[in-house]
Amino acid sequence: MGALADLADLTRNPIYNSGSVLPNRMQSMESVQWYIEQTAGLTRRAKFGLIRFNLDHLSFINERYGWDVADIILEEIVRRIEKLLPQGAFLGGMGGGNFIVLTPPGYTQVTTRSLMTSILRISEVPVALASSALPFSLSIGWSMFPEDGHTVDGLLTSAKAALMEAQRLGGGHERRADEETTRMHILSSSLEQDLAVAVEQNGLFLNWMPVVDTASQQIVAHEALLRWNRPGYGEVPPALFIRCAEEAGLVEMLDSWSLRTACMAAASWDVPHRVCVNISPVWLVSERLSKLIKEILQESGLAPERLQIEMSEPRFFGPEDITFRELSRVRALGVRLALDDFGSGFSSLERLRFYPLDQIKLDRRFINSLGENNRANEVMCAILALARALNITTCAKGVETEAQMAFLDAYGCEEVQGYLLGSPVRDQAKPASQSA
């Protein structure tokens, strides 16, 4: 009980000196247990909150500015949060730039949310360095005892699931734990080992989605869609295993496999259609994408102009200067660049202005709303006009009706894809629809 007694003292006096060492992961978990015991002994309706947060894009900060700067930012985050903590709260480290805050026993959902919001707002003021000020952001996931978990593992897992959901929004967001998010997080965690084996033992495969020229209604390209049939479980939803790969650090292995396999297949096609491959933007920060593409083009013998690299618009691309430099290298190889899921993120126009893009692929939510109201139609017309003015082609995803097709054709959308025009075809060197 000595360690727990010490932790009890910490919770009664949670404001640490700036130079002090935070409780580590094990001590933090012991403290969660202490809070559960204390809260459970109050009343049947007593609660407390577990707020789990981390510094967004820590690996990028380390790479660009160095570990010393990252440590300064983390220390400043701790100092700022210490000033916010009420009496009886706890702040501990979970490793890797991850932290938890426990609200005092008896804190409600409302008071926990209020503290969480205050923590999120500490990023409004950049961290002062020797010669500059560096902006930063936090992602936060939070859970409540007892509704989101009755145990240490339950509370930490639900908060981590919520944190991962917040991070997928690009940073600077918060999410409250819920049953479905937690369930998906637990499921994805169990996938990591099997997914790593699938990458190493060629257990993945591609589906091919045809891309059709709107005017001629002829196939001009095929998009390579990564798929995985997990032994003993069946086909895993792509959003789930790709999310798992990102969290486990496996996404670059998946991208390399997809790009190499797609290029090798396309090089053998009788008709020289374009091949479209989605790549994670994590490659941009390390400036290794152009080297990978050059190697694979040489291996496969595929003509560079037949390859289109696509990156999802809502994802974090990294600093503009590094991203622009690396995308320019890719473009210099003769490879086309496309911004995928256009309109589903927050920085579409800025990326159109700054990056050397050949195409934007309109998010299917734009297409679904066509014809439903004049506002949706006007937005689509404006996007298509803007793309033409910038000399960027457009491709509409998720086309499922003749009315949608007619609208897109009338207003100059050059390419379309969707179930109206063809379903994905299982992995093979020559997609069955390629000669259409």
PyMOL commands that set and color helices and strands:
alter all, ss='L'
color gray80, all
select helices_A, chain A and resi 2-12+25-40+58-65+67-84+109-124+152-167+179-189+192-200+238-248+251-267+282-286+289-300+304-306+320-332+348-354+364-368+374-389+402-410
alter helices_A, ss='H'
color red, helices_A
select strands_A, chain A and resi 48-55+90-95+98-102+127-128+133-134+138-145+174-176+204-213+219-230+234-236+274-278+307-312+336-342+359-362+393-396+415-416+425-426
alter strands_A, ss='S'
color yellow, strands_A
deselect
rebuild
show_as cartoon
